[in-house]
Amino acid sequence: MDRITVIGGGLAGLTAAITAAESGARVNLYESHHTLGGRARTAEGPYLTNDGPHALYNGGPHWAWLKRRGLLGPVASVPPLEAARFRFHWDGTLRHTPPLALLKLARHSPELAPADQDFASWAAQIVGAKAARAAAHYAAVAVFHHDPGSLSAAFVQERLHRAAALPPEARYPVGGWGALVERMATRAWELGVHVETTARVDALPDDHGPVVVATSLEAARRLLGDDSLRWTGGRTALLDLGLTTRRGDPFIVSDLEAPGWIERFTAHGRTLAPAGHQLIQAQFPIAPHESKADGVARGERLLDAAFAGWRQRVAWRRDALAAGRTGAVDLPGTTWRDRPAIDRGHGVYVAGDMVAAPGVLSEVAFTSGIEAARLAVRSLRLTALKSA
């Protein structure tokens, strides 16, 4: 085979396809869904939602990768007025500022946090147990886990440090993540990548060339018959709302008493909802014994405290459960290097947000896609040399 095959058309798959094609390789990309983008695809209107709250962090390696190729496109930052509408739920009430100890902890360099100790006990030594718990819950926006304090201190601290950075790292593609996906897809087509949608791949042929499997870890495990493709992830209840506009609604509500995050996305993208309406996306991580309904109920209680009369203002609503679809989490004693390796042997490589690659949230998909493509191109060239 003289082609590289990419299975999956989400961020990891598109990144791998573009990277491989830029190296001169011929690439086929197969996506089982009728559109590209994976969890980054934007739903069709009138409310332009993603699969849960999404943000690009401008401090990550994917930012430079996209920008160098002209794929980043216009992005919105947090408007100064909206930044003043950030609320924190702690000690039973909504507040304008978080505990000062949380801010103190967030300034600590992630390199100072140990990978072999849990975040709660490490942070408690610095700021006390109560502030450590609040910090862990704040970091849940970038962790999607019901108990962030039980995870590796190094893992959680990296996410806390970046999520609480000033000025904020968060940026939002104008028009939704679907606009970013469209630019990446166009780049792939321009490079000659052969793209097929509604094309499910159930097995690899015996004579396959280099293959990048850029699917969920569960789907990769089934496709490859490789039971070692497992890693810890979170379970999160997702709640999306279209509300009629009311002046004074908060921009973000971070629950510091339990993991939870509510964000009004029309604060930085008015076209994400019809005129006179606003789009809210929220996530509430749940424990293994809890149900989606438990998470949604917790979210509704937080909405009651933060968004006056929201129940009477609902014009559209969607609830969902994200299980194994929110990225890897690292337990004490592990780092990203311990996750399933990208190189699976015999010309097969995996990419996605739960494999052995650095980064936060979607950054793992980008970095793993780049590395998988690099290895696939090298394999293709070595095969060509041997047959010459």
C-alpha positions in Angstrom: 0.0 0.0 0.0 1.4 3.4 -1.0 -1.2 5.4 1.0 -1.7 6.3 4.6 -5.2 5.6 5.9 -6.8 7.8 8.6 -9.9 6.4 10.4 -11.9 9.1 12.1 -12.5 12.7 11.0 -12.4 14.6 14.3 -9.6 17.0 15.3 -7.1 14.2 15.7 -7.9 12.6 12.3 -7.9 15.9 10.4 -4.6 16.9 12.1 -3.0 13.6 11.2 -4.3 13.8 7.6 -3.1 17.3 7.0 0.3 16.6 8.6 0.8 13.4 6.5 -0.3 15.1 3.3 2.0 18.0 3.9 4.9 15.5 4.0 3.9 14.4 0.5 2.1 11.3 1.4 -1.2 10.3 -0.3 -3.9 10.0 2.4 -7.4 8.5 2.6 -9.6 9.6 5.5 -12.7 7.7 6.5 -15.4 9.2 8.8 -18.4 7.2 9.9 -20.6 10.2 10.6 -22.1 12.3 7.7 -20.0 15.3 8.7 -16.4 15.8 9.9 -15.4 17.2 13.3 -16.1 14.5 15.8 -16.9 16.1 19.2 -15.8 19.5 17.7 -18.6 19.6 15.1 -21.1 22.3 15.6 -24.8 21.3 15.6 -27.1 22.8 13.0 -29.0 25.9 14.2 -30.7 27.8 15.4 -28.6 27.1 18.5 -25.0 26.4 17.4 -23.9 24.0 20.1 -20.9 21.7 20.5 -20.7 18.5 22.4 -20.3 20.2 25.8 -18.6 23.5 26.6 -15.5 24.1 24.3 -12.7 26.6 24.3 -9.3 26.9 22.7 -6.4 27.8 25.0 -4.0 30.1 23.3 -1.0 28.8 25.3 -1.1 25.4 23.7 1.0 23.9 20.9 -2.1 23.4 18.7 -2.5 27.2 18.6 0.8 27.7 16.8 0.1 24.7 14.6 -3.2 26.2 13.4 -2.0 29.7 13.1 1.1 28.8 11.0 -1.3 27.2 8.5 -3.8 30.0 8.5 -6.4 27.7 10.0 -7.0 29.4 13.3 -9.4 32.0 11.8 -11.1 34.7 13.8 -11.4 33.9 17.5 -13.1 35.8 20.3 -11.8 36.4 23.7 -13.7 37.2 26.9 -15.2 40.8 26.6 -14.1 42.9 29.6 -17.7 43.6 30.6 -18.5 39.9 30.6 -15.4 39.1 32.7 -17.0 41.1 35.5 -20.0 38.7 35.3 -18.0 35.7 36.4 -19.6 34.1 39.5 -18.3 31.6 42.0 -20.6 29.4 44.1 -19.1 28.6 47.4 -20.1 28.7 51.1 -23.7 28.5 49.9 -23.8 31.7 47.9 -22.8 33.3 44.6 -19.7 35.5 44.9 -17.9 37.8 42.5 -14.4 36.5 43.5 -13.0 33.1 44.4 -11.2 32.4 47.6 -7.8 34.2 47.6 -6.1 30.9 48.5 -7.4 29.4 45.2 -5.7 32.2 43.2 -2.5 31.7 45.3 -2.5 28.0 44.4 -3.2 28.6 40.8 0.0 30.7 40.5 2.1 27.7 41.5 4.0 26.3 38.5 2.7 22.8 37.4 6.3 21.6 37.5 6.2 21.9 41.3 3.3 19.5 41.7 4.2 15.8 42.1 2.7 13.2 39.8 2.8 10.5 42.5 0.5 12.3 45.0 -3.2 13.2 44.7 -4.0 16.9 44.2 -6.2 17.3 47.3 -3.5 16.2 49.8 -0.7 18.1 48.0 -2.8 21.3 47.7 -4.0 21.1 51.3 -0.4 21.4 52.5 -0.1 24.7 50.7 -3.5 26.4 51.1 -5.5 24.2 53.5 -8.1 21.5 52.8 -11.1 23.8 52.1 -9.3 25.9 49.5 -7.7 22.8 48.0 -11.2 21.4 47.5 -12.4 24.6 45.9 -9.4 24.6 43.6 -10.0 21.0 42.6 -13.6 21.8 41.7 -12.6 24.9 39.7 -10.2 22.8 37.7 -13.0 20.4 36.8 -13.8 22.7 33.8 -10.7 21.2 32.2 -10.9 17.8 33.8 -14.5 16.6 33.5 -14.1 14.3 36.5 -16.4 14.0 39.6 -13.4 14.0 42.0 -10.5 16.0 40.6 -8.8 16.1 44.1 -8.2 12.3 43.8 -6.2 12.7 40.6 -2.5 13.3 40.1 -1.4 16.6 41.6 0.7 17.4 38.5 -2.2 16.6 36.2 -4.7 18.8 38.0 -2.3 21.6 38.7 -1.5 22.0 35.0 -5.1 22.5 34.2 -5.8 24.8 37.2 -2.8 26.9 36.3 -4.0 27.4 32.7 -7.8 27.7 33.5 -7.1 30.4 36.0 -4.5 32.3 34.0 -4.7 36.1 33.8 -5.3 37.3 31.2 -7.5 34.3 30.3 -6.1 31.8 27.8 -9.6 30.8 26.6 -10.5 31.7 23.0 -13.6 30.9 21.0 -13.7 30.3 17.2 -16.1 32.8 15.7 -19.1 30.9 14.3 -18.4 27.9 16.5 -16.0 25.1 16.3 -17.6 23.9 13.1 -16.0 26.9 11.4 -12.6 25.7 12.5 -13.4 22.1 11.4 -14.4 23.5 8.0 -11.1 25.3 7.5 -9.2 22.1 8.5 -11.3 20.0 6.1 -10.7 22.5 3.3 -6.9 22.4 3.9 -7.0 18.6 3.8 -8.9 18.6 0.4 -6.5 21.2 -1.0 -3.6 18.9 -0.1 -5.3 16.0 -2.0 -6.6 14.0 1.0 -9.3 11.7 -0.2 -12.2 12.1 2.3 -15.2 9.8 2.6 -18.0 10.4 5.1 -20.6 7.9 6.2 -17.8 5.4 5.7 -17.6 3.0 8.7 -14.4 0.9 8.9 -15.1 -2.4 10.8 -11.8 -4.1 10.2 -8.3 -3.5 8.8 -7.3 -5.5 5.7 -4.4 -7.9 6.1 -2.3 -6.0 3.6 -2.9 -2.5 5.0 -0.3 0.2 4.8 0.2 2.7 7.6 -3.0 3.4 9.5 -3.9 6.1 11.9 -6.9 5.2 14.1 -8.2 8.6 15.3 -11.4 7.4 17.0 -12.5 7.1 20.6 -10.3 4.7 22.6 -13.3 2.3 22.9 -13.9 2.3 19.2 -10.1 1.8 18.5 -10.1 -1.1 21.0 -13.0 -2.8 19.1 -11.5 -2.2 15.7 -8.0 -3.4 16.6 -9.0 -6.1 19.0 -6.5 -4.6 21.4 -7.8 -4.8 25.0 -4.9 -2.7 26.3 -6.4 0.4 24.7 -7.9 1.5 28.0 -7.5 4.6 30.2 -9.4 6.4 32.9 -11.9 9.1 31.9 -14.8 10.9 33.4 -18.5 10.9 33.2 -20.2 14.2 32.8 -23.8 15.4 32.5 -24.2 18.0 29.8 -26.9 20.6 29.8 -27.6 23.0 26.9 -30.2 25.7 27.1 -31.6 28.3 24.7 -33.0 31.1 26.9 -34.7 34.4 26.1 -32.3 37.2 26.9 -32.2 38.9 30.3 -29.8 41.6 31.1 -27.6 40.9 34.1 -27.3 37.1 33.6 -23.8 35.9 34.6 -21.2 35.0 31.9 -19.8 32.0 33.8 -20.8 30.3 37.0 -18.1 28.0 38.6 -19.3 25.7 41.4 -16.6 25.4 44.0 -18.6 23.2 46.3 -18.9 20.4 43.7 -17.6 20.1 40.1 -19.8 22.2 37.8 -19.5 24.9 35.2 -22.1 27.0 33.4 -21.1 29.3 30.5 -23.2 31.7 28.4 -21.6 31.3 25.0 -23.5 34.2 23.4 -21.4 36.5 25.6 -18.6 36.2 23.0 -20.6 34.9 20.0 -24.0 36.5 19.5 -24.6 34.6 16.3 -24.7 31.3 18.2 -28.4 31.8 19.0 -31.3 33.6 17.4 -31.8 37.3 18.1 -33.2 37.9 21.6 -31.9 34.6 22.8 -28.8 33.3 24.4 -27.0 30.0 24.4 -25.9 28.4 27.7 -23.7 25.2 27.8 -22.9 23.5 31.1 -21.2 20.4 32.4 -21.6 18.6 35.7 -19.3 15.6 36.3 -20.9 12.6 38.0 -19.6 9.7 40.0 -19.8 6.1 38.7 -22.9 5.5 40.9 -24.7 8.6 39.8 -27.0 9.0 36.8 -27.3 11.7 34.2 -30.4 12.9 36.0 -28.4 13.4 39.2 -25.9 15.7 37.3 -28.7 17.6 35.5 -30.5 18.1 38.9 -27.4 19.6 40.4 -27.1 21.8 37.4 -30.6 23.0 37.7 -30.1 24.0 41.3 -27.1 26.0 40.3 -29.1 27.7 37.5 -31.8 28.5 40.1 -29.2 30.4 42.1 -27.6 32.2 39.2 -30.1 32.8 36.4 -33.3 34.5 37.5 -36.4 33.0 36.1 -34.5 30.7 33.7 -37.2 28.0 33.8 -39.8 30.3 32.3 -37.3 31.5 29.7 -36.4 28.2 28.2 -36.9 28.1 24.4 -34.8 25.0 23.7 -33.1 22.4 25.8 -30.8 19.4 25.4 -29.4 17.0 28.0 -26.7 14.4 27.4 -24.3 12.1 29.1 -20.6 12.1 28.1 -18.9 8.9 29.2 -15.4 8.3 28.0 -15.7 11.3 25.7 -14.1 14.0 27.7 -10.4 13.1 27.5 -8.0 11.2 29.7 -7.4 11.8 33.4 -4.2 10.7 35.2 -4.4 9.0 38.6 -1.6 9.5 41.1 1.6 7.7 40.0 0.8 8.1 36.3 1.4 10.8 33.6 0.4 11.2 30.0 3.4 9.0 29.1 1.7 6.0 30.8 -1.4 6.2 28.6 -1.8 3.9 25.6 1.1 4.4 23.2 0.5 6.0 19.8 2.6 3.4 18.0 0.8 0.0 18.2 3.2 -1.8 16.0 2.8 -3.3 12.5 2.1 0.2 11.0 -0.8 1.0 13.2 -1.0 4.2 15.2 -3.7 5.7 17.5 -4.5 9.3 18.0 -7.1 11.1 20.1 -7.5 12.8 23.5 -6.8 9.7 25.6 -3.5 8.5 24.3 0.2 9.2 25.2 0.6 12.8 24.2 0.9 16.0 26.2 -1.5 18.9 26.4 -4.8 20.0 27.9 -8.2 19.0 26.5 -8.2 19.1 22.7 -4.5 19.8 22.6 -3.9 16.0 23.2 -5.9 15.3 20.0 -3.7 17.7 18.0 -0.3 16.6 19.4 -1.2 12.9 19.1 -2.4 13.4 15.5 0.8 15.1 14.5 3.0 12.4 16.1 0.9 9.6 14.6 1.2 11.1 11.1 4.9 11.6 11.5 5.3 7.9 12.4 3.0 6.8 9.6 5.0 8.8 7.0 8.3 7.3 8.3 6.8 3.8 8.0 5.6 4.5 4.5 9.1 5.7 3.5 10.9 2.8 5.1 8.6 0.4 3.2 9.3 2.2 -0.1 13.1 2.0 0.5 12.9 -1.8 1.3 10.9 -2.5 -1.9 13.2 -0.3 -4.1 
